[in-house]
């Protein structure tokens, strides 16, 4: 099981998982094939494969997470509430091949530099969606009905004579109170 899957809090859901660009895997294989005769090619392949297999990054509904490392694990996490900005870095070649780097800045000095990833625009959109969903109020159906009733109270029936009499008595009192000045400065 992956680190991020193991570290999810109750109610936390992964919105999007980051993915390495295919071009990086092709480069690692080409280094192995073309330079495989030399130990350098084998080293480049093994290093690239280990880095890509042991790096995990994702956006959940509560945080943005990147985990690096195999023997020595390093994680960077930022709560969605504290995300202030998301930057996307793509060169011309990166746009052509469909990869880029995402940089998330948070409150204070918090910054997460994600590794190159495939489809960085959708990853950024997932972060923005998580930020927008955080501001939404999720209500149960009964709470929604209560809010609607409070916002649009039903009118009292017109044929209720007792209610009409009470309103008629209250109206002159309200007019008398309205004649009083602002903050009671006028003499009574």
N, C-alpha and C positions, 0 to 999 in steps of 0.2 A: 504494500500500500504506500502511496506517496505521502510525503511529509505534510503537505497542505490538507490532504484528506484526513489525516490523523489529527490535525490540530484545529479542526473546525469546532467552533463553540456551538452549544445547543441553539438551534434555529438559524444557524449560519449556512448559507447556500453558495456554492461557487457559481458565479455568473458567467465568467469566461476564463478559460485556461490558456496561458500563453503557449506558443509553439515555435520551435526553431525553424528558420527558413530552409527549404529543400536545398537551396544553393549551398548552404554550409555543409550539409551531408555530402553533396556531390563533390565539394572541394576536399573534404576529408578522404573520400574514396579515391579521388584523382591523385591526391598526394600519396596514398598507399600504393596505387597501381604504378604511377609514373616514377615515384621515388622509392618504391618498395625494395628495390635492389639494395639501396643504401639504407642504413639504419635510420636516417633522418626521416624518410617517408613513413616508416613504421611508427616512429615516435610522434610525428605530427598527427597521424591517424588516431593512435591510441589516446593522445592528449585531447584532441577534438571530440572524440567519442565519449570520453569520460566526462568532460565538461558539459556536453549537451545532455548526457543521460542523468547527471547529478544536479542539474539546475532546473528548478521548478518555479513557475511564476503564475499567479492567477489573481483575479478580482472576485471577491465575494460580496455579499450584500452588506458586510460590516467592515471589511478591510481590504487593503491591497498588500500582497505578499510576494516576496521573492526569496527563494532558498537556494543557496549555492553550497557546493562542497560534497565530498563523499566521506572521507575520514574526519575532516574538520568541517563541521556544519556552521554556516553563517546565514542568518535570516534577517531580513529587513521587512518590517510590517508597519503599515500606517493606517490608522482608523479612517474610514470614509469621511467621518465628520471633520477631521482635521486636514483633509486635502484642500489645498488652496489653488493649485493649478496643475495642469497636465501639458507637457510639451512633447512634441513629436519631431524627431530629427531624421530626415530622409535625404540622402544625396540623390543625384540623378540616377546612378546605377541602382541604388536601393529602391527607388520608385519603379524602375524598369523590372527588377527582379522580385518586387513585392515584399520587401522587408524594411525595417527601420528600428529606431531606438526610441523608447518612451521614457521620459523623465517626469516623475511625480514629485511636486514640492508640497510640503505641508507647513503647518504652523511652526514658528521658530526656525530652526536650522534643518529641519527634517527634509531630506531629499532621498529619493530612491531612483537610482539609475538602472533601468532594466537592460538586460543584454539584447542584442539584435533579435528581433522576433518577426515571424511571418504575420501579416495582416495587422500592423500596428494601429491602423485607424480604427478597426473594430475593437481592439483592446482599449483604446482611448475612449471610444463611445461607451463601452461597458463601464468604465470608471465614472464617466459623466452620468450614466443611467443610475448607477449605485448612489451617486451624490444626490440626484433628483429624487429617487425613491426614498431616501432618508428623510426628505422634507415633507413627504406625503403623510397624511394622517390616515391610518387604517382603522376603520370602525366596524363593529359588528352590525348586522342588519337592524337589530333593535335600537342601537344607538343612533343609526341613521334616521330611523323613523322618529325618534325623540327629538332630534335636531330639526327635522322638517316641521314637526308640530310646534316647536318653539319659535321657529322662524316665521311660520304662517299660522298663527292661532286662529281657530275657527270662530266665526262670529256668533254672538249670543243670539238665541231665537228672538224674533221680533215680537212675538205674541206673549212674552213673559212680562206681565204687568208689574210684578214686584221688582224685577230688575230695572224696568223703565222708571219706576218711582224713585228707586235709590239713585239712579243716574240723574234724575231731575233735581233731587235734593243736593246732590254733590256739585252740580254745575255752578250754582251761585257762590258756593264756598270757594271754588277754584277761581272764579272771577274776582272775588274779594281779595284772595291771596295774590292774584296777579297784579292788583293795583299797588301793592306794597312795592317799595323801591328795591333796587339792587342792593343786596347785603343788608337790608333793613335800615338804611340810613335815613329814610324819610320818616317823619313822625307818624305815629299811628293815630 
